[in-house]
Amino acid sequence: MITRERRASARRYLMCPPEHFAVTYAINPWMAPDEPTDAARARRQWTRLRQVYLELGHDVQTIEPVPGLPDMVFAANGGTVVGGKVLGARFRYPQRAGEAGAYLDWFAGRGYREIRVPEHVHEGEGDVLFAGEVLLAGYGFRSDQAVAAELAGLFGLPVVSLRLIDPRFYHLDTALCVLDEDTAMYYPAAFDDAGRAALAARFTELIEVKDEDAEVLGLNAVSDGRHVVLPVQAATLAGQLFQRGFIPVGVDMSELLKGGGGAKCCTLELR
């Protein structure tokens, strides 16, 4: 079932090498400090993800990882960037608080002129997805609903707030992926009734993801409008995307999944 031709557009991404990645604490249901992590394997997986972006024609910037911040690899949480403006991060948990300043320093050092520190808890693009002329903002676990007003005020775009209700899908980018302005894929059980209705009203094409794909963070994916980079383990979802005219690109992010992240968590788009 191919609905229409999909068109890719070149993107700019920010990533952070997993030099200090480890699971030393638990702030989401995926994290188990008693289980070992393989730092070398995490680096190989991250390096492959970066290479995929480059092969697809995207620009990838990197930020220097900071010792003592093992989750800094999850660059999506470093802020939200739209139109060259930046709303920085304010993390829910103290274990990640130091990341906020590191990312703000990176933006300031790269010439970004309009950078704002949020008043409310805001975990960056982990809980904010860009959908054409609308921002979708998740809340319920890691970001405050009140940050929607800050997003609207800074970026001048309407904001649709979406409440997350399943702790396994603690950030919006684990439960929803915007594929293009009119198309998204999501896990319905992660949202309340109002959220599901809002998504149905926003997108003309909405792909429902099955349990087995959601449970490997198949929705923690990155789309350029045609290619969709997603966990290789989400095989059924890859088939759904192919049927709709997208090109799925599987990557193995299983080591970084131990920290609760995948391809999208490792990727902050610089719009």
C-alpha positions as CSV (number, residue, x, y, z in Angstrom):
1,M,0.0,0.0,0.0
2,I,2.1,2.9,-1.3
3,T,0.1,6.1,-0.8
4,R,2.4,8.6,-2.5
5,E,6.0,9.3,-3.4
6,R,8.1,10.1,-0.3
7,R,10.8,12.8,-0.6
8,A,13.9,13.1,1.4
9,S,15.4,16.4,2.6
10,A,19.0,17.0,3.9
11,R,19.1,17.5,7.6
12,R,21.7,18.8,10.2
13,Y,22.1,16.7,13.3
14,L,24.0,17.0,16.6
15,M,25.4,13.9,18.2
16,C,27.6,13.1,21.2
17,P,30.0,10.2,21.2
18,P,29.3,7.6,24.0
19,E,32.8,7.8,25.5
20,H,31.4,7.8,29.0
21,F,28.3,5.7,28.4
22,A,27.4,3.4,31.3
23,V,24.3,2.5,33.3
24,T,25.2,3.5,36.8
25,Y,21.8,4.6,38.0
26,A,18.1,4.0,37.0
27,I,15.9,6.9,36.0
28,N,13.7,5.0,33.5
29,P,12.3,1.5,33.3
30,W,15.0,0.4,30.7
31,M,17.9,1.0,33.0
32,A,19.3,-1.8,35.2
33,P,22.6,-0.8,36.9
34,D,23.3,-4.4,37.9
35,E,23.5,-5.5,34.3
36,P,26.9,-4.9,32.5
37,T,27.3,-2.6,29.6
38,D,29.8,-2.9,26.8
39,A,31.4,0.5,26.1
40,A,33.2,-0.6,23.0
41,R,30.0,-2.1,21.5
42,A,28.1,1.2,22.3
43,R,30.8,3.1,20.4
44,R,30.5,0.8,17.4
45,Q,26.8,1.2,17.3
46,W,26.9,4.9,17.7
47,T,29.6,5.2,15.0
48,R,27.5,3.1,12.6
49,L,24.5,5.4,13.2
50,R,26.5,8.5,12.5
51,Q,27.9,6.8,9.3
52,V,24.3,6.0,8.1
53,Y,23.4,9.7,8.4
54,L,26.4,10.7,6.4
55,E,25.7,8.1,3.7
56,L,22.2,9.5,3.4
57,G,23.6,12.9,2.8
58,H,23.0,14.6,6.1
59,D,25.4,16.9,8.0
60,V,26.5,15.6,11.4
61,Q,28.0,17.9,14.1
62,T,29.4,16.5,17.3
63,I,29.7,17.7,20.9
64,E,32.5,16.8,23.2
65,P,31.3,14.3,25.8
66,V,31.9,15.3,29.5
67,P,33.2,12.8,32.0
68,G,30.6,11.9,34.7
69,L,27.7,12.4,32.3
70,P,27.0,8.9,30.9
71,D,23.7,9.9,29.4
72,M,25.1,12.8,27.4
73,V,25.2,10.5,24.4
74,F,21.4,11.0,24.2
75,A,21.8,14.4,22.4
76,A,18.1,14.8,21.7
77,N,17.6,15.9,25.3
78,G,20.1,18.7,24.9
79,G,17.5,21.2,23.8
80,T,15.0,22.1,21.0
81,V,16.2,24.0,17.9
82,V,13.8,25.6,15.5
83,G,14.6,28.4,13.1
84,G,18.1,28.8,14.6
85,K,16.5,29.5,18.0
86,V,17.3,27.3,21.0
87,L,15.3,26.4,24.1
88,G,17.8,24.6,26.3
89,A,17.2,21.7,28.7
90,R,16.2,21.6,32.3
91,F,16.4,18.0,33.4
92,R,14.0,16.2,35.8
93,Y,16.7,14.2,37.5
94,P,19.9,15.6,39.1
95,Q,22.0,12.8,37.5
96,R,21.6,14.6,34.1
97,A,21.5,18.2,35.2
98,G,25.1,18.9,34.1
99,E,24.3,18.1,30.5
100,A,22.2,21.3,30.2
101,G,25.1,23.6,30.5
102,A,27.3,21.6,28.2
103,Y,24.8,21.8,25.4
104,L,24.1,25.5,26.0
105,D,27.9,26.1,25.8
106,W,28.0,24.3,22.5
107,F,25.2,26.4,21.0
108,A,26.7,29.6,22.2
109,G,30.1,28.6,20.8
110,R,28.6,27.9,17.4
111,G,27.1,31.4,17.0
112,Y,23.5,30.7,18.0
113,R,22.2,34.1,19.1
114,E,18.8,33.4,20.6
115,I,19.3,30.9,23.3
116,R,16.9,30.6,26.2
117,V,17.1,28.6,29.4
118,P,13.7,27.1,30.2
119,E,11.8,28.0,33.4
120,H,10.1,24.6,33.5
121,V,11.4,21.1,33.2
122,H,12.1,20.5,29.5
123,E,14.1,17.5,28.2
124,G,14.6,18.9,24.7
125,E,13.6,17.0,21.6
126,G,13.0,13.9,23.7
127,D,9.7,15.5,24.4
128,V,9.2,17.9,21.5
129,L,8.6,16.7,17.9
130,F,8.4,19.1,14.9
131,A,5.5,18.5,12.7
132,G,5.5,21.1,9.9
133,E,4.1,24.2,11.4
134,V,3.2,22.6,14.8
135,L,5.2,21.4,17.7
136,L,4.1,18.3,19.6
137,A,5.1,18.4,23.2
138,G,5.0,15.3,25.5
139,Y,4.5,15.5,29.2
140,G,3.7,13.3,32.1
141,F,7.1,11.7,33.1
142,R,10.0,13.9,32.2
143,S,8.9,17.3,30.9
144,D,6.4,19.7,32.4
145,Q,3.2,20.5,30.5
146,A,3.8,24.2,31.3
147,V,6.8,24.3,29.0
148,A,4.4,24.4,26.1
149,A,3.9,28.2,26.7
150,E,7.7,28.7,26.5
151,L,8.0,26.7,23.3
152,A,5.2,28.7,21.7
153,G,6.6,32.0,22.9
154,L,10.1,31.4,21.6
155,F,9.4,29.6,18.3
156,G,6.1,31.3,17.4
157,L,4.4,28.0,16.6
158,P,1.3,26.4,18.0
159,V,2.0,23.6,20.5
160,V,-0.1,20.5,20.9
161,S,0.4,18.9,24.4
162,L,0.3,15.1,24.5
163,R,0.2,13.3,27.9
164,L,2.2,10.1,28.1
165,I,0.7,7.4,30.4
166,D,3.0,4.3,30.1
167,P,6.3,4.7,32.0
168,R,8.2,2.5,29.5
169,F,7.6,5.3,27.0
170,Y,8.8,8.1,29.2
171,H,9.7,10.5,26.4
172,L,7.6,11.4,23.5
173,D,10.2,10.2,21.0
174,T,9.9,6.7,22.3
175,A,6.1,6.6,21.5
176,L,5.8,8.8,18.4
177,C,7.8,9.4,15.3
178,V,6.9,12.2,12.8
179,L,7.7,10.8,9.3
180,D,6.7,13.9,7.4
181,E,4.3,16.8,7.8
182,D,1.3,14.6,7.2
183,T,2.5,11.2,8.4
184,A,3.4,9.7,11.7
185,M,3.8,6.4,13.5
186,Y,2.9,5.9,17.1
187,Y,2.1,3.4,19.9
188,P,-1.5,4.2,20.9
189,A,-1.3,2.7,24.4
190,A,1.3,5.2,25.4
191,F,-1.2,8.1,25.1
192,D,-4.5,9.0,26.8
193,D,-7.7,9.4,24.9
194,A,-7.2,13.1,24.3
195,G,-3.7,12.5,22.9
196,R,-4.8,9.8,20.5
197,A,-7.6,12.1,19.3
198,A,-5.2,15.0,18.8
199,L,-2.8,12.8,16.8
200,A,-5.7,11.5,14.6
201,A,-6.7,15.1,13.9
202,R,-3.2,16.3,13.1
203,F,-2.0,13.6,10.7
204,T,-3.7,12.4,7.6
205,E,-1.8,9.1,7.8
206,L,-1.1,7.6,11.2
207,I,0.6,4.2,11.5
208,E,-0.1,2.1,14.6
209,V,2.9,0.2,15.8
210,K,2.5,-3.2,17.3
211,D,3.6,-4.2,20.8
212,E,6.7,-6.1,19.8
213,D,8.1,-3.2,17.8
214,A,7.3,-0.6,20.5
215,E,9.0,-2.8,23.1
216,V,12.3,-2.5,21.2
217,L,11.9,1.2,20.9
218,G,11.1,0.9,17.3
219,L,9.5,4.4,17.4
220,N,12.7,6.0,18.5
221,A,13.5,6.6,14.9
222,V,14.7,9.4,12.6
223,S,13.0,10.3,9.3
224,D,14.2,12.6,6.6
225,G,10.9,12.3,4.8
226,R,11.8,9.2,2.8
227,H,14.4,7.2,4.8
228,V,13.5,6.1,8.3
229,V,16.4,5.0,10.5
230,L,15.1,2.7,13.2
231,P,16.1,-0.3,15.3
232,V,16.9,-3.3,13.1
233,Q,14.9,-5.4,15.7
234,A,11.7,-3.6,14.7
235,A,11.1,-5.9,11.6
236,T,7.4,-5.7,11.4
237,L,7.5,-1.9,11.6
238,A,10.1,-1.8,8.8
239,G,7.7,-3.8,6.7
240,Q,4.8,-1.3,7.4
241,L,7.0,1.6,6.4
242,F,8.1,-0.1,3.2
243,Q,4.5,-0.7,2.2
244,R,3.8,3.0,2.6
245,G,6.7,4.1,0.4
246,F,9.4,4.8,3.0
247,I,12.8,3.2,2.9
248,P,13.5,1.7,6.4
249,V,17.2,1.7,7.4
250,G,17.9,-0.7,10.3
251,V,20.6,0.0,12.8
252,D,21.5,-2.0,15.9
253,M,21.2,0.2,19.0
254,S,20.8,-2.6,21.5
255,E,23.7,-1.5,23.8
256,L,22.4,2.0,24.1
257,L,18.9,0.7,24.6
258,K,20.2,-0.4,28.1
259,G,20.2,3.3,28.9
260,G,16.7,3.7,27.5
261,G,17.6,5.2,24.1
262,G,17.9,4.5,20.4
263,A,18.6,6.3,17.2
264,K,16.4,9.3,17.9
265,C,17.6,9.7,21.4
266,C,21.2,10.0,20.0
267,T,20.2,12.7,17.5
268,L,19.2,16.3,17.9
269,E,18.1,18.0,14.8
270,L,19.5,21.5,14.2
271,R,16.7,23.3,12.3
